[in-house]
């Protein structure tokens, strides 16, 4: 079997030459367009990296300032309110008015801690405990001693107290 000699005909030679030249031209056009796209996207990525780095630096600056302000504000926090709760009032069958009186007497004793900064109140927590525990309260002809069970010091000074007969 023999291959037909079409390669000698000028029409086929021009067709094959056109395919080869067209392929090379299209390859160069592809390379040009691809290169332009790559350059465009490389610039965009570089700009985004710069922007991200700048935003990270700015965020660090804000966080440092915020931490410094928080630290300063924490130092300046003061006790705004005093709450007292009696834990074992049902044991002695005290009514709510008697409990209210006891709580108010304790609040009056430690009222000077109100509007003090938290650090000062924390340093004087033992004094507060002694003030409360050394106090005897007379309710309904009975005398009660107090014992501090829990004390939470923050903007609200919360004290949980148990009572016992004196």
C-alpha positions as CSV (number, residue, x, y, z in Angstrom):
1,X,0.0,0.0,0.0
2,X,1.3,3.4,-0.9
3,X,0.7,6.9,0.6
4,X,-0.7,9.3,-2.0
5,X,1.8,12.0,-2.8
6,X,-0.5,15.0,-1.8
7,X,2.5,16.7,-0.1
8,X,3.7,17.6,-3.6
9,X,0.6,19.5,-4.5
10,X,0.8,23.3,-3.8
11,X,-2.7,23.4,-2.3
12,X,-1.9,20.9,0.4
13,X,1.5,22.5,1.0
14,X,-0.2,25.9,1.6
15,X,-2.8,24.3,3.8
16,X,-0.2,22.5,6.0
17,X,2.0,25.7,6.1
18,X,-1.1,27.7,7.1
19,X,-1.8,25.3,9.9
20,X,1.8,25.4,11.1
21,X,1.9,29.3,10.9
22,X,-1.6,29.6,12.5
23,X,-0.6,27.3,15.3
24,X,2.6,29.3,16.0
25,X,0.7,32.6,15.9
26,X,-2.1,31.3,18.2
27,X,0.6,30.0,20.6
28,X,2.2,33.4,20.8
29,X,-1.2,35.1,21.3
30,X,-1.9,32.6,24.1
31,X,1.4,33.3,25.7
32,X,0.9,37.0,25.5
33,X,-2.6,36.9,27.0
34,X,-1.6,34.5,29.7
35,X,1.4,36.6,30.6
36,X,-0.8,39.7,30.9
37,X,-3.2,37.9,33.1
38,X,-0.4,36.6,35.3
39,X,1.1,40.0,35.6
40,X,-2.3,41.5,36.5
41,X,-3.0,38.9,39.1
42,X,0.5,39.1,40.5
43,X,0.1,42.8,41.1
44,X,-3.3,42.3,42.7
45,X,-1.9,39.6,45.0
46,X,1.0,41.8,46.0
47,X,-1.4,44.7,46.7
48,X,-3.6,42.5,48.9
49,X,-0.5,41.1,50.8
50,X,0.6,44.7,51.5
51,X,-2.9,45.7,52.6
52,X,-3.1,42.6,54.9
53,X,0.3,43.4,56.4
54,X,-0.7,47.0,57.0
55,X,-4.0,46.0,58.6
56,X,-2.3,43.5,60.8
57,X,0.1,46.2,62.1
58,X,-2.8,48.5,62.6
59,X,-4.7,45.8,64.5
60,X,-1.7,45.2,66.8
61,X,-1.5,48.9,67.5
62,X,-5.2,49.1,68.4
63,X,-5.0,45.9,70.5
64,X,-2.0,47.3,72.5
65,X,-3.9,50.6,73.1
66,X,-7.0,48.7,74.1
67,X,-5.1,46.5,76.5
68,X,-3.5,49.6,78.1
69,X,-6.9,51.2,78.5
70,X,-8.4,48.1,79.9
71,X,-5.5,47.8,82.4
72,X,-5.9,51.4,83.4
73,X,-9.7,51.0,83.7
74,X,-9.4,47.8,85.8
75,X,-7.2,49.7,88.2
76,X,-9.9,52.4,88.5
77,X,-12.8,50.0,89.0
78,X,-14.8,50.8,92.1
79,X,-17.3,49.0,94.2
80,X,-20.8,50.2,93.1
81,X,-23.1,48.1,95.2
82,X,-23.0,45.9,98.3
83,X,-25.2,42.7,98.5
84,X,-25.6,40.5,101.5
85,X,-27.3,37.1,101.5
86,X,-28.1,35.0,104.5
87,X,-27.6,31.3,103.6
88,X,-29.2,29.4,106.5
89,X,-32.1,31.5,107.6
90,X,-34.6,28.6,107.3
91,X,-32.7,26.7,110.1
92,X,-33.6,29.4,112.6
93,X,-37.0,30.1,111.0
94,X,-36.4,33.8,110.4
95,X,-39.0,35.7,108.5
96,X,-38.1,37.8,105.5
97,X,-38.3,41.1,107.5
98,X,-35.8,39.8,110.1
99,X,-33.5,38.7,107.3
100,X,-33.8,42.2,105.7
101,X,-33.0,43.9,109.0
102,X,-29.9,41.7,109.4
103,X,-28.8,42.4,105.8
104,X,-29.3,46.1,106.2
105,X,-27.3,46.2,109.5
106,X,-24.4,44.5,107.8
107,X,-24.6,46.8,104.8
108,X,-24.5,49.8,107.1
109,X,-21.4,48.4,108.9
110,X,-19.4,48.0,105.6
111,X,-20.9,51.0,103.8
112,X,-17.6,52.7,103.8
113,X,-16.4,50.2,101.3
114,X,-18.8,51.6,98.7
115,X,-17.1,53.8,96.1
116,X,-13.7,52.4,97.0
117,X,-11.5,50.9,94.3
118,X,-11.6,47.1,94.1
119,X,-7.9,46.8,95.0
120,X,-8.4,48.6,98.3
121,X,-11.5,46.5,99.1
122,X,-9.6,43.3,98.3
123,X,-6.7,44.3,100.6
124,X,-9.2,45.0,103.4
125,X,-11.3,41.8,103.0
126,X,-10.0,40.4,106.3
127,X,-11.1,43.5,108.0
128,X,-14.6,43.2,106.5
129,X,-14.8,39.6,107.7
130,X,-13.8,40.6,111.2
131,X,-16.3,43.5,111.2
132,X,-19.1,41.1,110.3
133,X,-18.0,38.1,112.5
134,X,-17.4,40.2,115.6
135,X,-20.9,41.7,115.4
136,X,-23.8,40.1,117.3
137,X,-27.2,40.9,116.1
138,X,-30.4,40.9,118.2
139,X,-33.5,39.8,116.3
140,X,-36.8,38.8,118.0
141,X,-35.2,38.7,121.5
142,X,-32.5,36.3,120.3
143,X,-28.8,37.1,119.7
144,X,-27.1,35.8,116.6
145,X,-23.5,35.6,115.6
146,X,-22.5,35.9,111.9
147,X,-20.0,33.9,109.9
148,X,-18.8,34.8,106.4
149,X,-19.1,31.9,104.0
150,X,-18.3,33.5,100.7
151,X,-17.2,36.9,99.6
152,X,-17.0,38.1,96.0
153,X,-15.3,41.4,95.3
154,X,-16.0,43.2,92.0
155,X,-18.1,46.2,91.1
156,X,-20.6,44.5,93.4
157,X,-19.4,43.4,96.8
158,X,-21.3,40.1,97.4
159,X,-21.2,38.5,100.9
160,X,-22.9,35.3,101.8
161,X,-23.4,34.8,105.5
162,X,-24.5,32.0,107.8
163,X,-26.0,32.9,111.2
164,X,-25.9,30.9,114.4
165,X,-27.1,31.4,117.9
166,X,-24.8,33.3,120.2
